[in-house]
Amino acid sequence: MKFRSAIDWALGLFRRYLQVRAGFYTVVLSGIALTIVGGFLSYSIGNGLFSTRLNQVLSESERAAVDVQNTFSASSVTDEISLQTLMNSVVPNLESASTTESRQVALLRTPGQTSVQLLQSPISANLDVALIPNDLRVTVRKTEGKLIYQSISIPVAGAEHPGVVVGAPIEIPLAGKYELYLVYDLNNEQATLDFMQRTLFFGGAILLLMIAAVSYFVTSWLVKPVREAAMVSEEIAEGALDRRLPERGQDVLAVLARSFNRMAESLQQQITKLASVSKMQQRFVSDVSHELRTPLTTIKLAGDVIFNSREKLEPAAKRSAELMHDQIERFQVLLNDLLEISRYDAGAVHADLEVQDINGVVGMAISGLEPLAVSKGSRIDIDIPSGEADAEIDGRRIERLLRNLLANAIEHGEGKPILVSVGVSETAVAVSVTDQGIGMSRTEVDRVFDRFWRADPARKRTTGGTGLGLAISLEDTHLHNGWLQVWAQPNQGACFRLTLPRRKGVVFTESPLPLPPKKQIRKVRGLNE
């Protein structure tokens, strides 16, 4: 588990820090380069050491073979004892004649001879004749006047030392043909090569650490302006439009800083200009809305008087009074919606939160629109969980939101049943309103929350919609840190789902109700049938 945590920590550093990635790639590539160079150097030095030592060995062996052959050729001994004494002197003479380190010697009789002189073959005390390969002996017998050598391994105190054995044919008068073998231990050269390889390895490791440190400091120096730019960008995004990068030098980083500052300056000017225009627009809407309240109140009072006396008027005047009354009501709704939007734009809206049962809020919203549903021939069915579904909400705003969703469902539901569902989880509550009406296309769904947008402006409405209802509903949802989502298909109906946290500050990641509302639609259709 600890190992897994260490891996996750290392991967986190690798993903977050550019310096770590740059250092890692630099070390990896440098390590590959050092491995290639070190391997080449090790191979070259090893070959050089072996070639130098081999030349020495062959040179010494050639002199030794010539000296031995001359010794026997110049000898005048005729008896067996003197000849054996002369042969026995060959090994110690050759062992002590080496110019570098000691060598082992064997003077072996060539097999298959019929000579009557059978003398003992002198061999160095610590030399195992089995070290001399048979194929080397066969080659030495077939070759005259030439040295033959072969690499071998020499066991010494449980370890294997590299070595070379050199053979040459020798002709001994009265005794016949013999083979001279000189065995050289190359352990000193191997030790030198091992020391060189260790030096290369540790030197390469130290060099890699130095490269990693240099890479880290260099990348830190290069990344510092980028890090500063990221920090300044975040501060600008949070509203500190006057933040700028320091401009130092004439290099590409200085050019980056100057370009960034010019961009930030331009953005600041544009944002300030747009904010000023937006503030003027918001103030204009708010002022106009407030200024319209007084004349609208007067017009409404006068209109109510005329409307209440419409039975005494001529038919044409009576119809005009009714139309005027409807339009004044619609105008008042529009004015109230404009004032509400302007308050949201000005940031002057605050939620009066209290713990309430969302089922009760849903019930009040339905009761307020039940007459409209009856007039349109739509039945409102309810699917609520058993028990309370309490949440900390602003009941007045949520009830208004649900009334707006229900009014839209009734208007576009084509007289078919409407299902209102309530869901609850540990962190959230949800309410969905599903109809089976004309639905919406993908383009209409994308614009459904836009201000003053209506799916079908020419469609006759009975609720006097202003095109601001869903925009205000979305603002009310955001005020509660919730979700307001929509699903729709042409001629298959639509579903609006409201999801709210059960308590202020609670974060939820999933709604208790599904969207698209497959189960809800089937249930509505079942009730309809």
C-alpha positions as CSV (number, residue, x, y, z in Angstrom):
1,M,0.0,0.0,0.0
2,K,2.8,2.4,0.9
3,F,4.5,1.5,-2.4
4,R,1.3,2.3,-4.3
5,S,1.1,5.6,-2.5
6,A,4.7,6.5,-3.3
7,I,4.0,5.7,-7.0
8,D,0.8,7.9,-7.0
9,W,2.8,10.7,-5.3
10,A,5.6,10.5,-7.9
11,L,3.1,10.4,-10.8
12,G,1.4,13.5,-9.3
13,L,4.7,15.3,-9.2
14,F,5.4,14.2,-12.8
15,R,2.0,15.6,-14.0
16,R,2.0,18.8,-12.0
17,Y,5.6,20.1,-12.4
18,L,7.2,20.9,-15.8
19,Q,10.7,20.9,-14.1
20,V,10.2,17.3,-13.0
21,R,9.3,16.2,-16.5
22,A,12.1,18.1,-18.0
23,G,14.6,16.7,-15.5
24,F,13.3,13.2,-16.0
25,Y,13.5,13.3,-19.8
26,T,17.0,15.0,-19.6
27,V,18.3,12.3,-17.2
28,V,16.8,9.5,-19.3
29,L,18.2,10.7,-22.6
30,S,21.6,11.6,-21.0
31,G,21.6,8.1,-19.4
32,I,21.1,6.5,-22.7
33,A,23.9,8.6,-24.3
34,L,26.2,7.8,-21.4
35,T,25.4,4.1,-21.6
36,I,26.2,4.1,-25.3
37,V,29.5,6.1,-24.8
38,G,30.4,4.1,-21.7
39,G,29.8,0.8,-23.4
40,F,31.9,1.9,-26.4
41,L,34.7,3.1,-24.1
42,S,34.5,-0.1,-22.0
43,Y,34.6,-2.3,-25.1
44,S,37.5,-0.3,-26.7
45,I,39.6,-0.2,-23.5
46,G,38.9,-3.9,-22.9
47,N,40.0,-4.8,-26.4
48,G,43.0,-2.5,-26.1
49,L,44.1,-4.2,-22.8
50,F,43.6,-7.7,-24.2
51,S,45.4,-6.8,-27.5
52,T,48.4,-5.3,-25.7
53,R,48.7,-8.2,-23.2
54,L,48.3,-10.7,-26.0
55,N,51.1,-9.2,-28.0
56,Q,53.3,-9.3,-25.0
57,V,52.3,-13.0,-24.4
58,L,53.0,-14.0,-28.0
59,S,56.3,-12.1,-28.0
60,E,57.4,-13.8,-24.8
61,S,56.1,-17.2,-25.9
62,E,58.0,-16.9,-29.2
63,R,61.3,-16.2,-27.4
64,A,60.6,-19.0,-25.0
65,A,59.9,-21.5,-27.8
66,V,63.0,-20.5,-29.7
67,D,65.1,-20.7,-26.5
68,V,63.8,-24.2,-25.7
69,Q,64.3,-25.5,-29.2
70,N,67.8,-24.1,-29.3
71,T,68.6,-25.6,-25.9
72,F,67.7,-29.1,-27.1
73,S,69.2,-28.7,-30.5
74,A,72.6,-27.6,-29.1
75,S,72.6,-30.2,-26.4
76,S,75.2,-33.1,-26.7
77,V,73.7,-35.4,-24.1
78,T,73.3,-39.0,-25.1
79,D,72.0,-40.8,-22.0
80,E,68.4,-40.8,-20.7
81,I,69.2,-39.4,-17.3
82,S,71.0,-36.3,-18.6
83,L,68.2,-35.7,-21.2
84,Q,65.6,-35.9,-18.4
85,T,67.6,-33.5,-16.3
86,L,67.8,-31.0,-19.2
87,M,64.0,-31.3,-19.9
88,N,63.2,-30.8,-16.2
89,S,65.2,-27.5,-16.2
90,V,63.0,-26.1,-18.9
91,V,59.9,-25.4,-16.7
92,P,61.7,-23.4,-13.9
93,N,63.7,-21.5,-16.5
94,L,60.6,-20.4,-18.4
95,E,58.6,-19.7,-15.2
96,S,61.3,-17.2,-14.0
97,A,62.0,-15.7,-17.4
98,S,58.6,-13.9,-17.7
99,T,59.0,-10.1,-17.9
100,T,55.6,-9.3,-16.4
101,E,54.2,-11.9,-14.1
102,S,54.7,-15.6,-13.5
103,R,53.6,-18.1,-16.1
104,Q,52.9,-21.8,-16.0
105,V,54.7,-24.2,-18.3
106,A,54.0,-27.7,-19.6
107,L,56.3,-29.7,-22.0
108,L,54.1,-32.6,-23.2
109,R,55.0,-35.5,-25.3
110,T,53.2,-35.7,-28.6
111,P,51.1,-38.9,-28.6
112,G,51.4,-41.6,-31.3
113,Q,55.2,-41.8,-31.4
114,T,57.3,-45.1,-31.6
115,S,60.5,-43.7,-30.1
116,V,62.2,-45.8,-27.4
117,Q,63.0,-42.8,-25.2
118,L,60.1,-42.5,-22.9
119,L,60.8,-39.5,-20.6
120,Q,58.6,-37.7,-18.1
121,S,56.8,-34.6,-19.2
122,P,57.8,-31.6,-17.0
123,I,54.8,-29.5,-15.8
124,S,54.5,-26.5,-13.5
125,A,53.5,-27.5,-10.0
126,N,50.1,-25.7,-9.9
127,L,49.2,-26.3,-13.5
128,D,46.2,-28.6,-14.3
129,V,46.9,-30.1,-17.7
130,A,43.1,-30.4,-18.3
131,L,43.1,-26.6,-18.8
132,I,44.9,-27.1,-22.1
133,P,42.1,-27.7,-24.7
134,N,42.3,-30.8,-26.8
135,D,41.5,-29.0,-30.0
136,L,44.4,-26.6,-29.3
137,R,46.8,-29.6,-28.9
138,V,45.5,-31.1,-32.2
139,T,46.2,-27.7,-34.0
140,V,49.7,-27.4,-32.4
141,R,50.6,-30.9,-33.7
142,K,49.5,-30.0,-37.2
143,T,51.3,-26.7,-37.3
144,E,55.1,-26.3,-37.5
145,G,57.1,-23.1,-36.9
146,K,54.1,-21.1,-35.7
147,L,52.6,-20.2,-32.3
148,I,49.0,-21.2,-31.6
149,Y,47.0,-19.5,-28.8
150,Q,43.5,-19.8,-27.3
151,S,41.6,-18.0,-24.5
152,I,40.7,-20.1,-21.4
153,S,39.3,-19.7,-17.9
154,I,41.6,-20.5,-15.0
155,P,40.0,-21.6,-11.7
156,V,41.7,-19.9,-8.8
157,A,40.4,-20.1,-5.2
158,G,36.9,-20.6,-6.3
159,A,36.9,-17.8,-8.9
160,E,37.4,-17.8,-12.6
161,H,40.3,-15.8,-14.0
162,P,40.7,-15.1,-17.7
163,G,43.8,-16.5,-19.3
164,V,45.6,-17.4,-22.5
165,V,47.4,-20.6,-23.4
166,V,50.1,-20.6,-26.1
167,G,51.4,-23.8,-27.7
168,A,54.3,-24.5,-30.0
169,P,55.9,-27.8,-31.3
170,I,59.3,-28.8,-30.0
171,E,61.7,-31.4,-31.5
172,I,63.9,-33.1,-28.9
173,P,66.8,-35.2,-30.1
174,L,66.7,-38.8,-28.9
175,A,63.2,-38.2,-27.4
176,G,61.0,-37.3,-30.3
177,K,58.3,-34.7,-30.8
178,Y,57.0,-32.6,-27.8
179,E,54.6,-29.7,-27.4
180,L,55.5,-26.6,-25.3
181,Y,52.5,-24.9,-23.6
182,L,52.7,-21.6,-21.8
183,V,49.7,-20.6,-19.6
184,Y,49.3,-16.9,-18.8
185,D,46.8,-15.5,-16.1
186,L,45.2,-12.3,-17.3
187,N,43.6,-11.5,-14.0
188,N,45.6,-8.2,-13.6
189,E,44.3,-7.0,-16.9
190,Q,40.7,-8.0,-15.9
191,A,41.1,-6.2,-12.6
192,T,42.2,-3.1,-14.5
193,L,39.2,-3.4,-16.8
194,D,36.8,-3.9,-13.8
195,F,38.3,-0.8,-12.1
196,M,37.8,1.2,-15.3
197,Q,34.2,0.0,-15.7
198,R,33.4,0.9,-12.0
199,T,34.9,4.3,-12.5
200,L,32.9,4.8,-15.6
201,F,29.7,3.7,-13.9
202,F,30.1,5.8,-10.7
203,G,31.4,8.7,-12.8
204,G,28.3,8.4,-15.1
205,A,26.0,8.2,-12.1
206,I,27.5,11.4,-10.6
207,L,27.3,13.1,-14.0
208,L,23.6,12.1,-14.3
209,L,22.9,13.6,-10.9
210,M,24.7,16.8,-11.9
211,I,22.8,16.9,-15.2
212,A,19.5,16.4,-13.3
213,A,20.4,19.2,-10.9
214,V,21.5,21.6,-13.7
215,S,18.4,20.7,-15.7
216,Y,16.1,21.4,-12.7
217,F,17.7,24.8,-12.0
218,V,17.7,25.7,-15.7
219,T,14.1,24.7,-16.3
220,S,13.1,26.4,-13.0
221,W,14.6,29.6,-14.3
222,L,12.9,29.2,-17.7
223,V,9.6,28.2,-16.2
224,K,9.5,30.9,-13.6
225,P,8.1,33.6,-16.1
226,V,5.5,31.0,-17.3
227,R,4.5,30.3,-13.7
228,E,4.2,34.0,-13.0
229,A,2.1,34.4,-16.2
230,A,-0.2,31.6,-15.0
231,M,-0.6,33.2,-11.5
232,V,-1.3,36.6,-13.0
233,S,-3.8,35.0,-15.4
234,E,-5.6,33.4,-12.6
235,E,-5.7,36.7,-10.7
236,I,-7.0,38.5,-13.8
237,A,-9.6,35.8,-14.2
238,E,-10.7,36.4,-10.5
239,G,-11.1,40.1,-11.2
240,A,-7.7,41.7,-10.6
241,L,-7.6,43.4,-14.1
242,D,-4.7,45.6,-13.2
243,R,-2.2,42.8,-12.6
244,R,0.8,42.7,-15.0
245,L,4.0,40.7,-15.6
246,P,7.4,42.3,-15.0
247,E,9.3,43.1,-18.2
248,R,13.0,42.4,-18.0
249,G,15.6,42.1,-20.7
250,Q,15.2,41.7,-24.5
251,D,14.9,37.9,-24.8
252,V,11.9,35.9,-25.8
253,L,10.7,35.8,-22.2
254,A,10.6,39.6,-22.2
255,V,8.7,39.5,-25.5
256,L,6.3,37.1,-23.9
257,A,5.8,39.4,-20.9
258,R,5.2,42.5,-23.1
259,S,2.8,40.6,-25.3
260,F,0.9,39.3,-22.3
261,N,0.7,42.8,-20.7
262,R,-0.6,44.3,-24.0
263,M,-3.2,41.5,-24.1
264,A,-4.2,42.1,-20.5
265,E,-4.4,45.8,-21.1
266,S,-6.6,45.3,-24.1
267,L,-8.8,42.9,-22.2
268,Q,-9.1,45.3,-19.3
269,Q,-10.2,48.0,-21.5
270,Q,-12.8,45.8,-23.3
271,I,-14.0,44.3,-20.0
272,T,-14.3,47.8,-18.4
273,K,-16.1,49.0,-21.5
274,L,-18.5,46.1,-21.6
275,A,-19.1,46.3,-17.8
276,S,-19.9,50.0,-18.2
277,V,-22.3,49.3,-21.0
278,S,-23.9,46.3,-19.1
279,K,-24.3,48.5,-16.0
280,M,-25.9,51.2,-18.1
281,Q,-28.2,48.7,-19.6
282,Q,-29.1,47.2,-16.2
283,R,-29.7,50.6,-14.8
284,F,-31.8,51.6,-17.8
285,V,-34.0,48.5,-17.4
286,S,-34.3,49.1,-13.7
287,D,-35.0,52.8,-14.0
288,V,-37.5,52.2,-16.8
289,S,-39.2,49.5,-14.9
290,H,-39.5,51.6,-11.8
291,E,-40.7,54.6,-13.8
292,L,-43.4,52.5,-15.5
293,R,-44.8,51.4,-12.2
294,T,-46.6,54.7,-11.4
295,P,-48.4,55.2,-14.8
296,L,-49.1,51.4,-15.0
297,T,-50.8,51.6,-11.6
298,T,-52.9,54.4,-12.8
299,I,-53.7,52.7,-16.0
300,K,-54.6,49.5,-14.2
301,L,-57.0,51.3,-11.8
302,A,-58.7,53.0,-14.7
303,G,-58.8,49.8,-16.7
304,D,-60.3,47.9,-13.8
305,V,-63.0,50.5,-13.5
306,I,-63.8,50.1,-17.2
307,F,-63.5,46.3,-17.1
308,N,-65.9,46.1,-14.1
309,S,-68.4,48.3,-16.0
310,R,-68.1,46.4,-19.3
311,E,-71.6,45.0,-19.2
312,K,-73.0,48.5,-19.6
313,L,-70.9,49.1,-22.8
314,E,-71.5,48.5,-26.4
315,P,-70.3,45.1,-27.6
316,A,-67.3,46.6,-29.4
317,A,-66.4,48.7,-26.4
318,K,-66.9,45.7,-24.1
319,R,-64.5,43.6,-26.2
320,S,-61.9,46.4,-26.1
321,A,-62.3,46.7,-22.3
322,E,-61.6,42.9,-22.0
323,L,-58.6,43.1,-24.3
324,M,-57.2,46.1,-22.5
325,H,-57.6,44.3,-19.2
326,D,-55.7,41.2,-20.4
327,Q,-52.9,43.3,-21.9
328,I,-52.5,45.4,-18.7
329,E,-52.2,42.1,-16.7
330,R,-49.6,40.9,-19.1
331,F,-47.8,44.2,-19.0
332,Q,-47.7,44.0,-15.2
333,V,-46.3,40.5,-15.3
334,L,-43.6,41.6,-17.8
335,L,-42.8,44.6,-15.6
336,N,-42.4,42.4,-12.5
337,D,-40.2,40.0,-14.5
338,L,-38.0,42.8,-15.7
339,L,-37.6,44.2,-12.2
340,E,-36.7,40.7,-11.0
341,I,-34.1,40.2,-13.7
342,S,-32.6,43.6,-13.0
343,R,-32.2,42.7,-9.4
344,Y,-30.4,39.5,-10.3
345,D,-28.1,41.5,-12.7
346,A,-27.4,44.0,-10.0
347,G,-26.5,41.1,-7.5
348,A,-29.2,42.4,-5.1
349,V,-31.0,39.0,-4.7
350,H,-30.5,37.0,-1.5
351,A,-32.3,33.7,-0.7
352,D,-34.3,33.4,2.5
353,L,-33.4,29.8,3.3
354,E,-35.4,27.6,5.7
355,V,-35.9,23.9,5.9
356,Q,-39.2,23.0,4.2
357,D,-40.8,19.8,2.8
358,I,-40.4,20.0,-1.0
359,N,-43.6,17.9,-1.3
360,G,-45.6,20.7,0.3
361,V,-44.0,23.3,-2.1
362,V,-44.9,21.1,-5.0
363,G,-48.5,20.8,-3.8
364,M,-48.9,24.6,-3.5
365,A,-47.5,25.1,-7.0
366,I,-49.9,22.5,-8.4
367,S,-53.0,23.9,-6.6
368,G,-52.2,27.3,-8.0
369,L,-52.3,26.1,-11.6
370,E,-55.0,23.4,-11.3
371,P,-57.7,25.7,-12.8
372,L,-55.5,26.3,-15.9
373,A,-54.9,22.6,-16.2
374,V,-58.6,21.9,-16.1
375,S,-59.3,24.5,-18.7
376,K,-56.7,22.9,-21.0
377,G,-57.9,19.4,-20.4
378,S,-54.6,18.2,-18.8
379,R,-54.5,16.0,-15.7
380,I,-51.6,16.5,-13.3
381,D,-50.4,13.3,-11.7
382,I,-48.0,13.2,-8.8
383,D,-45.3,10.7,-7.9
384,I,-43.8,11.6,-4.6
385,P,-41.8,9.5,-2.1
386,S,-43.2,8.4,1.2
387,G,-42.2,10.6,4.1
388,E,-40.8,14.1,4.1
389,A,-38.3,15.3,1.5
390,D,-36.9,18.3,3.4
391,A,-34.5,20.8,2.0
392,E,-33.1,24.2,3.0
393,I,-34.7,26.4,0.3
394,D,-36.4,29.7,-0.3
395,G,-39.9,28.4,-0.6
396,R,-41.4,31.4,-2.4
397,R,-38.8,31.3,-5.2
398,I,-39.0,27.5,-5.6
399,E,-42.8,27.6,-5.7
400,R,-42.6,30.3,-8.4
401,L,-40.1,28.2,-10.3
402,L,-42.3,25.1,-10.2
403,R,-45.4,27.1,-11.2
404,N,-43.5,28.4,-14.2
405,L,-42.4,24.8,-15.2
406,L,-46.0,23.6,-14.7
407,A,-47.5,26.4,-16.7
408,N,-45.1,25.7,-19.6
409,A,-46.0,22.0,-19.5
410,I,-49.7,22.8,-19.5
411,E,-49.3,25.2,-22.4
412,H,-47.3,22.8,-24.5
413,G,-48.8,19.5,-23.2
414,E,-51.5,19.2,-25.9
415,G,-54.1,18.3,-23.2
416,K,-52.3,15.1,-22.2
417,P,-51.5,14.1,-18.6
418,I,-48.5,15.7,-16.9
419,L,-46.4,13.9,-14.3
420,V,-44.7,15.7,-11.4
421,S,-42.1,13.5,-9.7
422,V,-40.2,14.1,-6.5
423,G,-37.0,12.3,-5.6
424,V,-34.7,12.5,-2.6
425,S,-31.2,11.3,-1.7
426,E,-28.8,11.9,1.1
427,T,-27.5,15.1,-0.5
428,A,-30.1,16.4,-2.8
429,V,-33.8,16.7,-3.7
430,A,-35.2,16.8,-7.2
431,V,-38.5,17.7,-8.9
432,S,-39.2,16.8,-12.5
433,V,-42.2,18.0,-14.6
434,T,-42.8,15.8,-17.6
435,D,-45.3,16.4,-20.4
436,Q,-46.2,14.5,-23.6
437,G,-46.7,17.6,-25.8
438,I,-45.0,19.0,-28.9
439,G,-41.5,18.8,-27.3
440,M,-38.5,20.7,-28.7
441,S,-35.7,20.2,-31.1
442,R,-32.0,20.2,-30.1
443,T,-31.6,23.9,-31.2
444,E,-34.6,24.9,-29.2
445,V,-33.3,23.0,-26.1
446,D,-30.0,24.9,-26.4
447,R,-31.9,28.3,-26.3
448,V,-34.7,27.4,-23.9
449,F,-33.2,29.4,-21.0
450,D,-32.4,32.5,-23.1
451,R,-34.1,35.7,-22.1
452,F,-37.1,36.7,-24.2
453,W,-36.8,33.5,-26.3
454,R,-39.9,31.6,-27.1
455,A,-40.1,28.3,-29.0
456,D,-43.1,29.4,-31.1
457,P,-43.8,33.2,-30.8
458,A,-46.9,32.8,-33.0
459,R,-48.5,30.1,-30.7
460,K,-51.5,31.3,-28.8
461,R,-50.8,31.3,-25.0
462,T,-53.3,31.5,-22.2
463,T,-50.8,32.4,-19.4
464,G,-49.4,35.6,-20.9
465,G,-45.8,34.4,-21.1
466,T,-43.1,37.1,-21.3
467,G,-40.1,34.9,-22.4
468,L,-38.4,35.6,-19.0
469,G,-39.9,32.8,-16.9
470,L,-37.3,30.2,-17.6
471,A,-34.4,32.7,-17.4
472,I,-35.7,33.8,-13.9
473,S,-36.1,30.1,-13.0
474,L,-32.5,29.4,-13.9
475,E,-31.4,32.4,-11.8
476,D,-33.4,31.0,-8.8
477,T,-31.8,27.6,-9.3
478,H,-28.3,29.1,-9.3
479,L,-29.2,31.1,-6.2
480,H,-29.7,27.7,-4.5
481,N,-26.5,26.2,-6.1
482,G,-28.7,23.7,-7.9
483,W,-29.3,22.3,-11.4
484,L,-32.1,23.1,-13.8
485,Q,-31.9,20.7,-16.7
486,V,-34.2,19.9,-19.7
487,W,-34.7,16.9,-22.0
488,A,-37.0,17.1,-25.0
489,Q,-37.7,15.4,-28.3
490,P,-40.0,16.7,-31.1
491,N,-43.6,15.4,-30.6
492,Q,-42.4,13.3,-27.7
493,G,-42.8,15.8,-24.9
494,A,-40.3,17.5,-22.6
495,C,-39.0,17.1,-19.1
496,F,-37.6,19.8,-16.8
497,R,-35.7,18.5,-13.8
498,L,-34.8,20.7,-10.8
499,T,-32.1,19.4,-8.4
500,L,-31.3,21.2,-5.2
501,P,-28.9,20.5,-2.3
502,R,-30.7,19.4,0.9
503,R,-28.6,21.8,3.0
504,K,-26.7,25.0,2.2
505,G,-23.1,24.2,1.2
506,V,-23.7,20.5,0.5
507,V,-22.2,19.3,-2.7
508,F,-24.0,16.7,-4.8
509,T,-22.8,15.0,-7.9
510,E,-26.0,13.1,-9.0
511,S,-29.7,13.9,-9.1
512,P,-32.2,11.5,-7.4
513,L,-34.3,11.5,-10.6
514,P,-33.2,10.3,-14.0
515,L,-33.0,12.4,-17.2
516,P,-34.2,11.4,-19.8
517,P,-37.2,10.4,-17.8
518,K,-37.9,7.0,-19.3
519,K,-39.7,5.6,-16.4
520,Q,-41.7,8.7,-15.8
521,I,-42.8,8.9,-19.5
522,R,-44.0,5.3,-19.4
523,K,-45.9,5.9,-16.2
524,V,-47.6,9.0,-17.7
525,R,-48.6,7.0,-20.7
526,G,-49.9,4.2,-18.6
527,L,-52.0,6.6,-16.6
528,N,-53.3,8.1,-19.8
529,E,-54.3,4.7,-21.2
